[in-house]
Amino acid sequence: MTKYKIIANPSAGSGKGKRSISHIEQLFEQYKLDYDIISTERSWHAAELAKESALSGYDVVVAAGGDGTVNEIINGLMEAKIGMGASSAMAVLCVGRGNDFAYSMGIPYDLEQACKAIAEDQRRTIDIGRVIGGVHPQGRYFGNCVGVGFDAIGTIEVAKLPRLGGFLSYLIAVLKTIFLYYKGPVVAIDYDNHSLTQPTLLISIMNGIRLGGGFIMAPDAEPNDGLFDLVIADQVSRTRIFGLLPHFLRGTQGNQKEIKTDRAARISIKAIKGALPAQTDGEILCIDGKDLVVELLPRQLEIIYQPKKETR
């Protein structure tokens, strides 16, 4: 019988994580799933618990939280797999704010639908990214994205705001960031067989589709194609940033002259002038970094999801 370890972040979603625990237990009992549940107590605790769970033989580790909790659990599972050869699948119960990983991977937001998907046990194997630099010189794994520049500053500003909901908080933070961060660094970017040096407002390296709860950074991204979707925005005026925002909300920014898009499996970013603020899956990597390397590890993690229904 499949054994599930639920790792719940009680602080996720302004306390929604804690309030959801009894409902999650009820649903797992309803589906007669064999589970244990534990709550996190501090930063990086979810990573430690996920690693322990994989090494203890749990078949599936369930992240009950937001994107930060998911990121920690990905790191714990990858450490167990790469370092010690222990593999567990991952499932997600969305009780956080942004839930961009779930959106990108086809995981339902609704708890009842997500638990139904876990019971039905349909799986896919996804690529995982690894970013080296900032406060993680040894490397940090990620499932959805790495953002450099504008969106990293936006992530910092989100943390300062009242818990208004994922997208609303991020939208307010973006509007604030337009006035705080409108001149990005000059960077040298090397990816696969390409190189460029330019002033850059933002660089988004996407394994998933969306960030910030509603910004469609890579509408055509596939998390198992062996490549990141790369989005590079030239330095532009504040007025032009306002003009570009609706495109990022619709996913149509690729047809704007200031935006470059491409695909790559390895990206190196160096600050030639200025510094690199960076985030991964909504967690800050650095404020004033100088050098980041991002690499793709193909088909590393099995996840439980809900396939889209075919339409005729």
N, C-alpha and C positions, 0 to 999 in steps of 0.2 A: 504493500500500500504506500502511495506517495506521502512523504512526510514534508510538512510545510513549517517554516519558521517565519513568523510575522514579526517584523521589526517596526515598531510604531514610534513616531516622533510626536510626543504630546504637545509640543509647541507649534507644530506645523499649522498653517492657516489660522493664526491667532487663536490657537486653542482648539481648533476643529479636530486636530489629531487626537487629542485626549477625549473629546466628546464623542468621537466615532468608535472608540475601542469596543464598547459593549455591542454596538450594531455590527461591527466586523465579526466579533465572536459569535453572535447570533446567526449571521449568514454562513459562517464556516460550519457551525453545528447543523444548520439547515441542509447544507450540501454533504454532510457526513464526511468532512475532510479532517484528516489527522493533523492537528496543528499544535504548536506552542506559540505563545506570544510574549514579547518582552518590549519594554519601553526604553528609549534612549534617555540618557541623563546629562549628556554634555556633547560638545562639538567633537566630531570624529568617532563618537561611540558607535554609530551605525556601521561604520566601516569595520571596526573591531568585531562587532557582533556578527556581521555578515561573514567575515573570514572564519570566525569560530564555528559558525553554523555550517559552512561548506566543509570544514575539516571534520566536523562531527557527523557528517553523512546526511544532512538534510537535502532532500531532492530539489526543493524550491525555497528560495528566500524571498519573502514578500515585503516590499517597501511600502509602508503606510505613512505617507508624508508628501512633501512637495519635491521639487527638482533637487534641492540640496540634499535631502535624505536619499533620493535615488542615486545621486552622484556618489555619496559616501558608500552606499551598498555596492555600486559598481566597482569602486576601488577595493573594497574588501573581498569581493568575489574574484576580481582579477589577481589580487595578491595571492589568494589561495590557489588559483589555477596556475599562474605563471611560476610562483615560487615553490608550490608543494604539490601540484598536479591534482588538486581536488576541485571538481566541477559541480556547481549547482546552477539550476536555472533561476531566473528572476521573474517575479510578477510585481505589479504596482497597483496600489489602492490610492486614488487621488484624494488626499485631504489637505493639500497645500494650496498655494496661491496660483502660481503660473501654470504648472503641469504641462510644460512644453514638451518634455520627453514623451509623456503619454500621448499627447496630440500627434507627435511625429511618428510614433511607433504603432498607432492603431489600438491603443488601450483605452477602454471606456472611462469617462470621468465618474459616472454614476456608480456608487458602491455596489448596488445590487447587480448591475450589469457586469461590473469588473469581477465580482465573486462568481457569477455565472460563467464568465470566460475562464476563470481559474479552474472551475469544476469541469468545464468542457476540455480544458488542457490542450488547446491548439497553440503550436509553438512556431517561432521563426528564430533563426540565428542571425545576429546583427554584428556589424563592424563596431569596434571600439577605438576611440582616439586616445592618444597619450601626448600630453604637453609637458615639455621640460623647460624650466625657467621660473623666475619669480621666487615665491616662497616654497616652490617645489622643485629644487634643482635635481632631485632624484626622479622626478616625473610624477604626474597625476593623470589618472585615467578619466575619460569623460564619455558620455553617451550622446549628447546633443550638440554642443557647440563650444568653440572658443571665440571670444570677441575681444578685439584690441581697439582702443581708442574710445570713440564716442559711446558705444554701448556699455563699455566697462565703467565709464563715469556715470552713466545712467543707472547701472546696477548699484553703485555706491550711494547714489541719491535715493534710490528706492528704499534702502535700509533706513534712511532718516525719516521716512514718511509714516504717517499712521497707516494701519493695515486696512487699506480701502478695497482690497481685491487685486489680483495679479495684474490684469491689464490696466485698470484705472491708475494704480500706483505707478506702473511703469510709464504710462503716457504722461502723467504729471512730471515724473522724473526726467523724461525726455525733453519736455518743454523747458524745464529748469536748466537742463544741461546745455541747451542751445545757447544760453547766455553765459554759462560757465566755461564751456569747452567748445570753442568754435575755431581753434587753430590746432590742428593735430601735428604730430611729429613728422619729420622727413624720415622715411624708412626705406631700407633695402629689403625687398621681398624676393626670395628665391623659392620656386616651387617646380618640382620635376625638372623640365628642361627650359624654364622661363626665369627671367630676372628683370626686375624693374626697381628704380629708385625714384621716389616722389613724395611730396607732402600728401598725407593721407588722413582723412577724417575718421574712417573706420575700416577695419578688416574683420570680416566674419568668416569663420571656418566652420562649416556646418556638416554634421552627420545627419541631423534632423532637418525639419522644415522650418520651424518657428522658434522665436525667442520673445521674451517680454510679454507673454500671454496673448499676443495678437499680431506681432510683426512677422510677416511671411518672408523670411530672408532667403530661403532656397526652395521655391515652390516645387521643383522637380527632383528634390533630393530623395535618394533611396538609401536606407541605412545598411544595405548589404551588397552594395555594388563595388566595393573596394576603393572608393574615391570620396574625398570630401568635396562639397560644393563651396567654392571660394567666392566671396563678394568683397570687392575693394571700392571704396568711395573716395574720390579725389577730394582735396581741400576745396570747400565751397564757402560762399558767404552765408551769414545767418538767414538771410531771406531765402536763399536757395535751399537751405536745410528744411525750412517750413514747406517749401514746394515739393521736396522729395518725400516727406513723411507719408502722404497718402499712397504713394507708390509702394513703400515698404509695407503698408497695411494691406495692400491688395496683392503684393508679390509681383508687381509689374516694373520694379526698379531696373531690371536688366535692360530695358529699352531706353534708358536715360543715358545721355552722353557722358555724364560724370561717373558712371558706375561700370566697373569691369567685373565680369563673371568668368569663372573657369572651373576646372576640376583638377584635383591633384591628390596624391597619396602622402606627400611630405612637403611641409612648408617651413621655411626658415625666415624669421623676421628680426631685423636689427635696426635699432634706432640710430640714425646718423646725426640727427639734430633733434633735441627734445627727448622725451621718455615714453615708454610704453605702459599705459594702464591696460590691464588685461583681466578678463574673467573667464571662467569655464563653468557651464551649467549654472550660472548665477552666483558662483562663488569666486571671490576676488583672488587672483593669482599674484598681482603686483600693482603698485601705483606708479612706480618710476623705474620699471624694468628696462633693460637695454637689449635683451636677446631672448628670443623664444624659438623653440623648435617643436613642431606639431607633426606627429606621424600617425598613420592609420594602421591598425592591426585588424586584418580582415577576418570576419566570421568568428568572433571570439566568445560571444555570450548568447545563450539561448534564453528567449523571453516568451512569456505567455501573453497572447494578444487576442483580439477579436477581428478576424478577417472581414473585410468589407463584403457586404452582400452583393452579388452580381445582379445587375439590372438588365432587363430584356427590352 
